[in-house]
Every structure is written in C-alpha cells, then in structure tokens.
Amino acid sequence: MQYPWQTVRSDNLRMVAKLTLVTVMMFGFGYALVPMYKHICEALGINVLSLAEAGQGGGRRDMPANTQVDTSRTVTVEFDANAHGPWDFKPAMASVQVHPGEMATVMYEFRNRQGRTMVAQAIPSYAPHQAAAHFNKVECFCFNEYTLKAGEAKQWPVVFYVDSQLPKDVTTITLSYTFFEVGGKVPAAGTSTPPAAEALKS
C-alpha cells in the first residue's frame, strides 16, 4: 500500500530530477556557444574571436580572405574637391583602384584661410549617377558640420567600399565633394555687437 505522501514525494523527486537535467543541458549549451560561434565566424570569414586570440597570444595568424570581395573586377575611384571660398580643400590622392567589396580609405585635407572662425560642411556627388547606389561610405566627414578657427587645418578620412552589385560596365567612379560655409553659424569678421544692443546703448 502506498500512502499519499509517498506519491507526492515521488512526484517531487521526479520534478527535481527533470529540473536538474534541464539546468545541466542549459549550462552545457552555454559552454558550447563559444566554439560554435568561433566556427561560424571562421566559416563566414568574420574571425572576430580569431583576431582576439591572435592579440592575446602575441602570435599572428593568417586570416582567410574576405569572401565578400570580388577579386575578378577592379574599379577605379577618382577623387575630386570643389572649394568655393577662401579655403583650401583637396584629396590626399587623385585615385585608387579597389575590388568590389574591398574596404578603402582616402584622406581629404582642409585649411581655413580666413581670418575668422567658420562652420562648414561637405556635400558628396557621384559620376556616373547610377554609381551612387553602390558606393557605401562607412565613415565620412560629410556626415557632420565642422567648426574651424582662423588658419586651422584638418585632415578627414572617407572609409568606403563599392558594392559588388555595381553594373559591370561601370569601371570608374568619381567621388566629388563640394565644401561650403554654413551661413549664420558664426559672426562675420569685425562683428562684435548686435545692432539691437547698439540701439539700447544709444
């Protein structure tokens, strides 16, 4: 004969055993996530963990090639700068050749030749026009406005890659920037007191 309390105790023991098994399985799954993630990254060519291990161990590992780069094609990217005002603005290099999917960086140089502070921003344009949809800027000074003091010089990077979906007949892309002053951000040279304040003084 089995008493009710014995049945309850048996059920409790089975429940504890099930919960223990679930806990062990969850711990094992969490422990296995690291090597699983590592293998997935290596298969996709990301290698985040491999880079970390190379830095910690002090030894350099040979990284597999980025499978997203189309090495069968080469695109020439030309750089241009339009400076409409008393400032110098130009790219550090005239052009660069890249494979679609390959990351590249070019520096642009700017110097404020005015005797006053200015706020300015650059606007990009592309030729041919259809290349704009396939030109991807990861980092660009054109994303922000900049304040430059009189005579101040700066260098800014443009980090980009050309999408592999770029039409086959497009072999050259021209990236052009027009750098212009943002009006009303800083007072013009020689302006010290607003007209309203002068009227109050008189």
N, CA and C of each residue as an Amber inpcrd file, in Angstrom:
protein
   606
   0.8530000  -1.2090000   0.0000000   0.0000000   0.0000000   0.0000000
   0.8860000   1.2560000   0.0000000   0.5620000   2.2190000  -0.8810000
   1.3420000   3.4520000  -0.9960000   0.5260000   4.6210000  -0.4460000
   1.1160000   5.2800000   0.4990000   0.4270000   6.4090000   1.1190000
   0.5050000   7.6380000   0.2130000  -0.4630000   8.5700000   0.3840000
  -0.4840000   9.7730000  -0.4640000   0.8050000  10.5850000  -0.3740000
   1.3750000  10.6410000   0.8470000   2.5880000  11.4550000   0.9900000
   3.7610000  10.8400000   0.2270000   3.7090000   9.5000000   0.0830000
   4.7600000   8.8400000  -0.6820000   4.6410000   9.1890000  -2.1720000
   3.4000000   9.2950000  -2.6710000   3.1740000   9.6760000  -4.0710000
   3.6690000  11.0900000  -4.3330000   3.3540000  11.9980000  -3.3900000
   3.7920000  13.3840000  -3.5280000   5.3130000  13.4640000  -3.5380000
   5.9080000  12.6850000  -2.6370000   7.3800000  12.7020000  -2.5620000
   7.9950000  12.1620000  -3.8510000   7.4060000  11.1220000  -4.3910000
   7.9110000  10.5540000  -5.6500000   7.7940000  11.5480000  -6.7930000
   6.6740000  12.2770000  -6.8540000   6.4890000  13.2920000  -7.8890000
   7.5100000  14.4170000  -7.7420000   7.7690000  14.8040000  -6.4950000
   8.7350000  15.8750000  -6.2490000  10.1390000  15.4640000  -6.6920000
  10.4920000  14.2070000  -6.4060000  11.8160000  13.7190000  -6.7990000
  11.9640000  13.7100000  -8.3220000  10.9000000  13.2820000  -9.0180000
  10.9610000  13.2890000 -10.4780000  11.0940000  14.7190000 -11.0290000
  10.3600000  15.6590000 -10.4000000  10.4340000  17.0540000 -10.8370000
  11.8310000  17.6220000 -10.6190000  12.4410000  17.3070000  -9.4470000
  13.8000000  17.7910000  -9.1650000  14.7820000  17.2150000 -10.1760000
  14.5980000  15.9160000 -10.5110000  15.4890000  15.2770000 -11.4800000
  15.3630000  15.9400000 -12.8540000  14.1340000  16.2760000 -13.2740000
  13.9320000  16.9210000 -14.5580000  14.5610000  18.3170000 -14.5820000
  14.3550000  19.0660000 -13.4820000  14.9220000  20.4180000 -13.4150000
  16.4450000  20.3780000 -13.4200000  17.0030000  19.3950000 -12.7390000
  18.4610000  19.2490000 -12.7210000  18.9920000  18.9470000 -14.1140000
  18.2910000  18.0760000 -14.8300000  18.6980000  17.7290000 -16.1840000
  18.6350000  18.9460000 -17.1100000  17.5470000  19.7340000 -16.9820000
  17.4010000  20.9410000 -17.8040000  18.5270000  21.9370000 -17.5050000
  18.8650000  22.0850000 -16.2090000  19.9350000  23.0130000 -15.8130000
  21.2690000  22.5870000 -16.4050000  21.5540000  21.2860000 -16.3190000
  22.8180000  20.7680000 -16.8680000  22.8720000  20.9730000 -18.3780000
  21.7430000  20.7450000 -19.0610000  21.7160000  20.9170000 -20.5070000
  21.9050000  22.3810000 -20.8990000  21.2820000  23.2910000 -20.1400000
  21.4290000  24.7140000 -20.4310000  22.8730000  25.1530000 -20.2150000
  23.5040000  24.6650000 -19.1510000  24.8950000  25.0160000 -18.8820000
  25.7930000  24.4900000 -20.0020000  25.5380000  23.2550000 -20.4230000
  26.3290000  22.6710000 -21.4950000  26.1650000  23.4170000 -22.8080000
  24.9180000  23.8470000 -23.0940000  24.6730000  24.5990000 -24.3180000
  25.3890000  25.9480000 -24.2890000  25.3270000  26.6150000 -23.1260000
  26.0220000  27.8970000 -22.9930000  27.5230000  27.7470000 -23.1270000
  28.0680000  26.6700000 -22.5950000  29.5030000  26.4200000 -22.6880000
  29.9100000  26.1480000 -24.1410000  29.0140000  25.5010000 -24.8840000
  29.3200000  25.1400000 -26.2770000  29.1280000  26.2990000 -27.2360000
  28.5060000  27.3960000 -26.7860000  28.2550000  28.5210000 -27.6840000
  29.5440000  29.1510000 -28.2030000  30.5770000  29.2240000 -27.3450000
  31.8270000  29.8790000 -27.7420000  32.4900000  29.1690000 -28.9200000
  32.7590000  27.8590000 -28.8240000  33.3470000  27.1960000 -30.0070000
  32.4210000  27.1930000 -31.2190000  31.0900000  27.1080000 -30.9800000
  30.1550000  27.1520000 -32.1040000  30.2490000  28.4930000 -32.8140000
  30.2760000  29.5810000 -32.0300000  30.3640000  30.9280000 -32.6020000
  31.6840000  31.1000000 -33.3520000  32.7430000  30.5480000 -32.7830000
  34.0600000  30.6380000 -33.4160000  34.0510000  29.9790000 -34.7890000
  33.4750000  28.7690000 -34.8630000  33.4380000  28.0520000 -36.1280000
  32.5580000  28.7770000 -37.1620000  31.4440000  29.3590000 -36.6910000
  30.5680000  30.1070000 -37.5980000  31.2950000  31.3310000 -38.1560000
  32.0210000  32.0550000 -37.2730000  32.7620000  33.2390000 -37.7120000
  33.8350000  32.8670000 -38.7310000  34.5240000  31.7560000 -38.4770000
  35.5690000  31.3300000 -39.4020000  34.9760000  30.9330000 -40.7490000
  33.8070000  30.2830000 -40.7060000  33.1700000  29.8550000 -41.9550000
  32.7210000  31.0480000 -42.7910000  32.2830000  32.1360000 -42.1000000
  31.8040000  33.3210000 -42.8090000  32.9080000  34.3190000 -43.1060000
  34.1260000  34.0620000 -42.6060000  35.2400000  34.9750000 -42.8500000
  35.2540000  36.1800000 -41.9410000  34.5280000  36.1040000 -40.7980000
  34.4870000  37.2440000 -39.8810000  35.6850000  37.2130000 -38.9410000
  35.8880000  36.0800000 -38.2820000  37.0740000  35.8450000 -37.4590000
  37.2660000  36.8580000 -36.3370000  36.1940000  37.2460000 -35.6600000
  36.3110000  38.1630000 -34.5330000  37.0910000  37.5210000 -33.4010000
  36.7300000  36.2750000 -33.0640000  37.4180000  35.5920000 -31.9830000
  38.8590000  35.2840000 -32.3510000  39.1190000  34.9340000 -33.5860000
  40.4770000  34.6170000 -34.0100000  41.3780000  35.8330000 -33.8870000
  40.8300000  37.0240000 -34.2060000  41.6030000  38.2470000 -34.0640000
  41.9370000  38.5120000 -32.6090000  40.9660000  38.2770000 -31.7190000
  41.2050000  38.4820000 -30.2970000  42.2710000  37.5290000 -29.7900000
  42.2150000  36.2490000 -30.2110000  43.1870000  35.2840000 -29.7610000
  44.5750000  35.6260000 -30.2720000  44.6530000  36.1210000 -31.5080000
  45.9540000  36.4940000 -32.0560000  46.5750000  37.6170000 -31.2580000
  45.7380000  38.5760000 -30.8000000  46.2540000  39.6780000 -29.9950000
  46.6840000  39.2250000 -28.6200000  45.9640000  38.2720000 -28.0150000
  46.2910000  37.8200000 -26.6780000  47.5200000  36.9240000 -26.6790000
  47.6330000  36.0680000 -27.6910000  48.7230000  35.1230000 -27.7090000
  50.0220000  35.7220000 -28.1970000  49.9610000  36.8930000 -28.8250000
  51.1700000  37.5440000 -29.2990000  51.6120000  37.0480000 -30.6540000
  50.9970000  35.9840000 -31.1560000  51.3760000  35.4650000 -32.4660000
  50.3940000  35.8980000 -33.5210000  50.8570000  36.0400000 -34.7410000
  49.9950000  36.4650000 -35.8390000  49.4570000  35.2460000 -36.5600000
  48.1670000  35.2300000 -36.8060000  47.5490000  34.1640000 -37.5700000
  47.2460000  34.6420000 -38.9710000  47.3480000  33.7450000 -39.9210000
  46.9890000  34.0860000 -41.2920000  45.4780000  34.0880000 -41.4200000
  44.9100000  35.2640000 -41.7300000  43.4740000  35.4080000 -41.8380000
  43.0100000  34.9590000 -43.2160000  41.9370000  34.1870000 -43.2970000
  41.4240000  33.8140000 -44.6110000  40.9000000  35.0330000 -45.3540000
  40.9190000  34.9880000 -46.6600000  40.4780000  36.1300000 -47.4740000
  38.9950000  36.3910000 -47.2790000  38.6140000  37.6770000 -47.3610000
  37.2130000  38.0670000 -47.2430000  36.4620000  37.5770000 -48.4760000
  35.5040000  36.7030000 -48.2490000  34.7800000  36.1010000 -49.3700000
  33.8260000  37.0870000 -50.0340000  33.6230000  38.2660000 -49.4200000
  32.7240000  39.2560000 -49.9960000  33.4200000  40.1120000 -51.0560000
  34.7380000  40.0070000 -51.1830000  35.4900000  40.8060000 -52.1420000
  35.5200000  40.0920000 -53.4860000  35.1180000  40.8240000 -54.5360000
  35.1200000  40.2780000 -55.8860000  36.4560000  40.6150000 -56.5450000
  37.4120000  39.6890000 -56.4340000  38.7480000  39.9380000 -56.9640000
  38.8140000  39.8410000 -58.4900000  37.7340000  39.4220000 -59.1160000
  37.7310000  39.3120000 -60.5760000  37.5110000  40.6620000 -61.2540000
  37.1390000  41.6940000 -60.4690000  36.8870000  43.0190000 -61.0230000
  37.7140000  44.0790000 -60.3050000  38.0690000  45.1260000 -61.0290000
  38.7660000  46.2650000 -60.4530000  38.0420000  47.5390000 -60.8580000
  37.7690000  48.3860000 -59.8720000  37.0810000  49.6550000 -60.1210000
  38.0140000  50.7900000 -59.7340000  38.1490000  51.7700000 -60.5980000
  38.9560000  52.9510000 -60.2910000  38.0550000  54.0180000 -59.6760000
  38.4120000  54.4780000 -58.4920000  37.6560000  55.5350000 -57.8150000
  38.4980000  56.8110000 -57.8550000  37.9880000  57.8290000 -58.5180000
  38.6670000  59.1150000 -58.6170000  38.0870000  60.0810000 -57.5860000
  38.9310000  60.9520000 -57.0560000  38.5230000  61.8770000 -56.0010000
  38.6750000  63.3150000 -56.4760000  37.6540000  64.1090000 -56.1710000
  37.6300000  65.4970000 -56.6090000  37.1400000  66.3580000 -55.4490000
  37.5000000  67.6440000 -55.4740000  37.0780000  68.5650000 -54.4150000
  36.8090000  69.9350000 -55.0220000  35.6800000  70.5060000 -54.6860000
  35.3110000  71.8480000 -55.1220000  35.3620000  72.7850000 -53.9240000
  36.2210000  73.7940000 -54.0090000  36.3860000  74.7380000 -52.9030000
  35.9140000  76.1110000 -53.3520000  34.6810000  76.4760000 -53.0110000
  34.1240000  77.7750000 -53.3910000  34.2050000  78.7060000 -52.1860000
  35.3580000  79.3130000 -51.9880000  35.5210000  80.2140000 -50.8600000
  36.9850000  80.3500000 -50.4750000  37.2730000  81.1690000 -49.4670000
  38.6670000  81.3970000 -49.0350000  39.1820000  80.2530000 -48.1520000
  39.2750000  79.0540000 -48.7310000  39.8210000  77.9140000 -48.0050000
  40.4230000  76.9220000 -49.0020000  41.3060000  76.0880000 -48.5060000
  41.9100000  75.0370000 -49.3170000  41.2260000  73.7150000 -48.9970000
  40.9060000  72.9430000 -50.0340000  40.2030000  71.6860000 -49.8520000
  40.5890000  70.7440000 -50.9790000  41.1890000  69.6000000 -50.6440000
  41.6480000  68.6790000 -51.6880000  41.8260000  67.2720000 -51.1130000
  41.7400000  66.2530000 -51.9880000  42.0120000  64.8870000 -51.5420000
  43.5170000  64.6470000 -51.4690000  43.9280000  63.7270000 -50.6080000
  45.3470000  63.4110000 -50.4680000  45.8570000  62.6090000 -51.6610000
  44.9630000  61.9400000 -52.4060000  45.3390000  61.1920000 -53.6040000
  44.2910000  61.4090000 -54.6730000  44.7260000  61.2820000 -55.9230000
  43.8230000  61.5530000 -57.0410000  42.8790000  60.3980000 -57.3070000
  43.3390000  59.1610000 -57.1030000  42.5050000  57.9970000 -57.3890000
  43.0480000  56.7760000 -56.6800000  42.2360000  55.7320000 -56.6400000
  42.6370000  54.4570000 -56.0550000  41.8710000  53.3490000 -56.7820000
  42.4900000  52.1990000 -56.9030000  41.8360000  51.0560000 -57.5270000
  41.4380000  50.0550000 -56.4530000  40.1870000  49.6280000 -56.4980000
  39.6640000  48.7060000 -55.4900000  38.8850000  47.5860000 -56.1720000
  38.7470000  46.4750000 -55.4610000  37.8520000  45.4050000 -55.8810000
  36.4920000  45.6430000 -55.2270000  35.3920000  45.3430000 -55.8830000
  34.0770000  45.4610000 -55.2370000  34.0430000  44.6630000 -53.9380000
  33.5700000  45.3100000 -52.8690000  33.5340000  44.6840000 -51.5550000
  34.7560000  44.9600000 -50.7140000  35.7970000  45.5190000 -51.3090000
  37.0410000  45.7980000 -50.5880000  36.9720000  47.1610000 -49.9080000
  37.3250000  47.2130000 -48.6070000  37.3090000  48.4640000 -47.8630000
  38.5300000  49.3030000 -48.2190000  38.3190000  50.6130000 -48.3690000
  39.4200000  51.5210000 -48.6980000  39.2400000  52.8290000 -47.9370000
  40.3440000  53.5520000 -47.7620000  40.3230000  54.8230000 -47.0370000
  41.0990000  55.8720000 -47.8190000  40.5370000  57.0620000 -47.9140000
  41.2400000  58.1860000 -48.5310000  41.0660000  59.3940000 -47.6060000
  42.1100000  60.2000000 -47.5150000  42.0780000  61.3850000 -46.6470000
  41.8030000  62.6310000 -47.4920000  41.0280000  63.5470000 -46.9120000
  40.8010000  64.8580000 -47.5120000  41.4140000  65.9140000 -46.5880000
  42.0530000  66.9040000 -47.1970000  42.7460000  67.9450000 -46.4440000
  41.9960000  69.2710000 -46.5890000  41.8990000  69.9890000 -45.4730000
  41.1830000  71.2670000 -45.4810000  41.9570000  72.2780000 -44.6450000
  41.9620000  73.5310000 -45.1090000  42.5640000  74.6230000 -44.3300000
  41.7310000  75.8820000 -44.4920000  41.3840000  76.4950000 -43.3700000
  40.6170000  77.7360000 -43.3540000  41.5800000  78.9100000 -43.5240000
  41.5330000  79.5750000 -44.6760000  42.4380000  80.6900000 -44.9560000
  41.8600000  82.0380000 -44.5300000  40.6910000  82.0170000 -43.9110000
  40.0710000  83.2570000 -43.4650000  40.6720000  83.7090000 -42.1320000
  40.4350000  84.9680000 -41.8170000  40.9050000  85.4920000 -40.5430000
  39.8560000  85.3790000 -39.4580000  38.9380000  84.4440000 -39.6080000
  37.8640000  84.2620000 -38.6340000  37.4410000  82.7940000 -38.5960000
  36.6790000  82.4670000 -37.5630000  36.1500000  81.1140000 -37.4210000
  35.0110000  80.8790000 -38.4100000  34.9160000  79.6740000 -38.9050000
  33.8550000  79.3460000 -39.8410000  33.2600000  77.9830000 -39.4940000
  32.0190000  77.7550000 -39.9180000  31.3650000  76.4530000 -39.8150000
  31.0560000  76.0010000 -41.2320000  31.4570000  74.7760000 -41.5670000
  31.3100000  74.3280000 -42.9460000  30.9160000  72.8570000 -42.9950000
  30.4480000  72.4470000 -44.1590000  30.0560000  71.0540000 -44.3780000
  30.2760000  70.6960000 -45.8430000  30.5290000  69.4120000 -46.1040000
  30.7650000  68.9290000 -47.4590000  29.5700000  68.1270000 -47.9510000
  29.2640000  68.2690000 -49.2250000  28.1820000  67.5190000 -49.8620000
  28.7890000  66.6680000 -50.9800000  28.5620000  65.3430000 -50.9590000
  29.1490000  64.4870000 -51.9880000  28.2740000  64.3830000 -53.2340000
  28.9050000  64.0690000 -54.3500000  28.1970000  63.7430000 -55.5870000
  29.0020000  62.6720000 -56.3110000  28.3310000  61.9640000 -57.2280000
  28.9610000  60.8130000 -57.8740000  28.7660000  60.8800000 -59.3800000
  29.7400000  60.3330000 -60.0820000  29.6320000  60.1620000 -61.5300000
  30.2540000  58.8010000 -61.8800000  29.5300000  58.0100000 -62.6680000
  28.1790000  58.2460000 -63.1890000  27.1350000  58.2030000 -62.0820000
  25.9690000  58.7350000 -62.3880000  24.9360000  58.8980000 -61.3780000
  24.4930000  57.5670000 -60.7660000  24.4440000  56.5020000 -61.5550000
  23.9570000  55.2180000 -61.0400000  24.9250000  54.5810000 -60.0520000
  26.1490000  55.0960000 -59.9830000  27.1270000  54.5460000 -59.0440000
  26.8070000  54.9070000 -57.5990000  26.0040000  55.9610000 -57.3990000
  25.7010000  56.4260000 -56.0440000  25.0570000  55.3340000 -55.1930000
  24.2090000  54.5220000 -55.8060000  23.5090000  53.4760000 -55.0600000
  24.4340000  52.3420000 -54.6480000  25.6280000  52.2850000 -55.2290000
  26.5460000  51.1810000 -54.9560000  27.8160000  51.6440000 -54.2620000
  27.8810000  52.9380000 -53.9210000  29.0400000  53.4810000 -53.2280000
  28.6680000  53.6530000 -51.7590000  29.2600000  52.8450000 -50.8960000
  28.8790000  52.8140000 -49.4810000  29.9630000  53.4380000 -48.6130000
  29.6180000  54.5380000 -47.9430000  30.5470000  55.2130000 -47.0470000
  30.3280000  54.7000000 -45.6150000  31.3640000  54.0780000 -45.0510000
  31.3060000  53.5970000 -43.6720000  31.5900000  54.7450000 -42.7130000
  32.5190000  55.5990000 -43.0930000  32.8650000  56.7810000 -42.3020000
  33.1420000  57.9180000 -43.2670000  32.6150000  59.1020000 -42.9520000
  32.8040000  60.2320000 -43.8670000  32.6330000  61.5450000 -43.1190000
  33.5330000  62.4930000 -43.4050000  33.4190000  63.8160000 -42.7880000
  32.1790000  64.5510000 -43.2680000  31.6000000  64.1060000 -44.3870000
  30.3980000  64.7660000 -44.9080000  29.1720000  64.5060000 -44.0420000
  29.2950000  63.6140000 -43.0490000  28.1560000  63.3380000 -42.1730000
  27.9090000  64.4660000 -41.1760000  28.8950000  65.3590000 -40.9720000
  28.8050000  66.3600000 -39.9060000  29.2130000  67.7400000 -40.3940000
  28.8260000  68.7470000 -39.6130000  29.3400000  70.1000000 -39.7940000
  30.5800000  70.2560000 -38.9140000  31.4970000  71.1350000 -39.3400000
  32.7360000  71.3310000 -38.5880000  32.9920000  72.8140000 -38.3690000
  33.4920000  73.1230000 -37.1790000  33.8910000  74.4810000 -36.8440000
  35.4130000  74.5630000 -36.9090000  35.9210000  75.4980000 -37.7230000
  37.3620000  75.6490000 -37.8870000  37.7680000  77.0820000 -37.5830000
  38.7850000  77.2200000 -36.7810000  39.2820000  78.5380000 -36.4170000
  40.0970000  79.1270000 -37.5630000  40.4050000  80.4020000 -37.4520000
  41.1880000  81.0840000 -38.4850000  42.5310000  80.3840000 -38.6730000
  42.8240000  79.9970000 -39.9200000  44.0940000  79.3470000 -40.2250000
  44.1810000  77.8850000 -39.8370000  43.1240000  77.3280000 -39.2710000
  43.1660000  75.9420000 -38.8110000  43.1210000  74.9650000 -39.9910000
  43.9400000  73.9060000 -39.9010000  43.9970000  72.8780000 -40.9360000
  43.5520000  71.5420000 -40.3360000  42.8380000  70.7500000 -41.1420000
  42.3260000  69.4510000 -40.7000000  42.5100000  68.4100000 -41.7980000
  42.5500000  67.1570000 -41.3690000  42.5280000  66.0210000 -42.2860000
  41.4000000  65.1010000 -41.8610000  40.5740000  64.6900000 -42.8180000
  39.4240000  63.8400000 -42.5190000  39.4220000  62.6220000 -43.4250000
  39.0290000  61.4560000 -42.8950000  39.0060000  60.2520000 -43.7250000
  37.6360000  59.9860000 -44.3460000  37.6700000  59.2920000 -45.4680000
  36.4790000  58.7030000 -46.0560000  36.7610000  57.2020000 -46.1770000
  36.0120000  56.3930000 -45.4320000  36.1610000  54.9390000 -45.4700000
  34.9800000  54.3990000 -46.2660000  35.2600000  53.6350000 -47.3020000
  34.1840000  53.2390000 -48.2230000  34.4610000  51.8710000 -48.8290000
  33.4220000  51.3280000 -49.4590000  33.5790000  50.1630000 -50.3240000
  32.5310000  50.2450000 -51.4290000  32.8620000  49.6530000 -52.5560000
  31.9600000  49.6310000 -53.7050000  31.1940000  48.3140000 -53.6790000
  29.8770000  48.4100000 -53.7600000  29.0300000  47.2220000 -53.7310000
  29.3160000  46.3240000 -54.9320000  29.2870000  45.0160000 -54.6900000
  29.5440000  44.0560000 -55.7710000  28.4360000  44.0400000 -56.8220000
  27.2920000  44.6820000 -56.5170000  26.1970000  44.7580000 -57.4750000
  26.3660000  45.9140000 -58.4650000  27.4930000  46.6090000 -58.3790000
  27.7590000  47.6860000 -59.3290000  27.7180000  47.1250000 -60.7570000
  26.9910000  47.7850000 -61.6860000  26.9150000  47.2810000 -63.0660000
  28.2940000  47.0250000 -63.6620000  28.4000000  45.9690000 -64.4300000
  29.6720000  45.5400000 -64.9860000  30.3110000  46.5900000 -65.8870000
  29.4780000  47.4110000 -66.5490000  30.0280000  48.3870000 -67.4800000
  30.6000000  49.6220000 -66.7800000  30.3940000  49.7350000 -65.4730000
  30.9520000  50.8660000 -64.7210000  32.3150000  50.4530000 -64.1870000
  33.3510000  51.0240000 -64.7130000  34.7180000  50.7000000 -64.2870000
  35.4010000  51.8560000 -63.5710000  34.7960000  53.0450000 -63.6500000
  35.3620000  54.2220000 -62.9840000  34.2550000  54.9960000 -62.2790000
  34.5040000  55.3620000 -61.0310000  33.5690000  56.1810000 -60.2510000
  34.3060000  57.4330000 -59.8010000  33.6770000  58.5760000 -59.9620000
  34.2440000  59.8330000 -59.4790000  33.4590000  60.2890000 -58.2570000
  34.1600000  60.4020000 -57.1300000  33.5640000  60.9230000 -55.9010000
  33.9990000  62.3730000 -55.7570000  33.0350000  63.2690000 -55.7780000
  33.3400000  64.6970000 -55.7150000  32.6640000  65.3200000 -54.5000000
  33.3840000  66.1900000 -53.8070000  32.8270000  66.9000000 -52.6530000
  32.8380000  68.3970000 -52.9170000  31.7420000  69.0410000 -52.5760000
  31.6750000  70.4990000 -52.5730000  31.6250000  70.9590000 -51.1270000
  32.6220000  71.7350000 -50.7260000  32.7270000  72.1870000 -49.3370000
  32.2350000  73.6280000 -49.2670000  31.2270000  73.8750000 -48.4550000
  30.6560000  75.2190000 -48.3830000  30.4700000  75.6430000 -46.9340000
  30.4670000  76.9490000 -46.7280000  30.2760000  77.5020000 -45.3920000
  28.7910000  77.5240000 -45.0490000  28.4860000  77.1280000 -43.8120000
  27.1090000  77.1370000 -43.3270000  26.8350000  78.5170000 -42.7470000
  25.9820000  79.3030000 -43.4230000  25.7380000  80.6790000 -43.0280000
  25.0130000  80.8000000 -41.6970000  25.3220000  81.8940000 -40.9830000
  24.6240000  82.2030000 -39.7380000  25.1150000  81.4470000 -38.5250000
  26.1460000  80.6070000 -38.6840000  26.6220000  79.8280000 -37.5450000
  27.5860000  80.6140000 -36.6670000  28.4210000  81.4580000 -37.2910000
  29.3870000  82.2600000 -36.5430000  29.3060000  83.6860000 -37.0680000
  29.6370000  84.7100000 -36.2500000  29.5840000  86.1000000 -36.7110000
  30.6480000  86.3800000 -37.7520000  30.3640000  87.2770000 -38.6730000
  31.3440000  87.6650000 -39.6860000  32.4650000  88.4540000 -39.0450000
  33.5750000  88.5470000 -39.7490000  34.7380000  89.2670000 -39.2180000
  34.3860000  90.7200000 -38.9470000  34.8200000  91.2410000 -37.7730000
  34.5740000  92.6280000 -37.4110000  33.2560000  92.8530000 -36.7310000
  32.4090000  91.8330000 -36.6290000  31.1130000  91.9830000 -35.9620000
  31.2830000  91.6620000 -34.5020000  30.9900000  92.6230000 -33.6340000
  31.1800000  92.3890000 -32.2030000  29.9080000  92.5920000 -31.4090000
  29.1090000  93.6080000 -31.7870000  27.9060000  93.9150000 -31.0260000
  26.6950000  93.8910000 -31.9390000  25.6610000  93.1340000 -31.5980000
  24.4590000  93.1060000 -32.4420000  23.8240000  94.4740000 -32.5470000
  23.1480000  94.7920000 -33.6810000  22.5050000  96.1090000 -33.8530000
  21.4990000  96.4250000 -32.7570000  20.7750000  95.4420000 -32.2670000
  19.8030000  95.6950000 -31.2100000  20.4840000  96.2110000 -29.9520000
  21.6630000  95.6510000 -29.6530000  22.3800000  96.0870000 -28.4640000
  22.8670000  97.5190000 -28.6410000  23.3160000  97.8840000 -29.8760000
  23.7430000  99.2460000 -30.1370000  22.5980000 100.2230000 -29.9380000
  21.3950000  99.8380000 -30.3470000  20.2430000 100.7180000 -30.1900000
  19.9250000 100.9610000 -28.7300000  20.0960000  99.9180000 -27.8830000
  19.8270000 100.0730000 -26.4580000  20.8350000 101.0100000 -25.8250000
  22.1160000 100.9550000 -26.3140000  23.1440000 101.8240000 -25.7300000
  22.8560000 103.2730000 -26.0270000  22.3160000 103.5550000 -27.2360000
  22.0680000 104.9440000 -27.6310000  20.7950000 105.4620000 -26.9700000
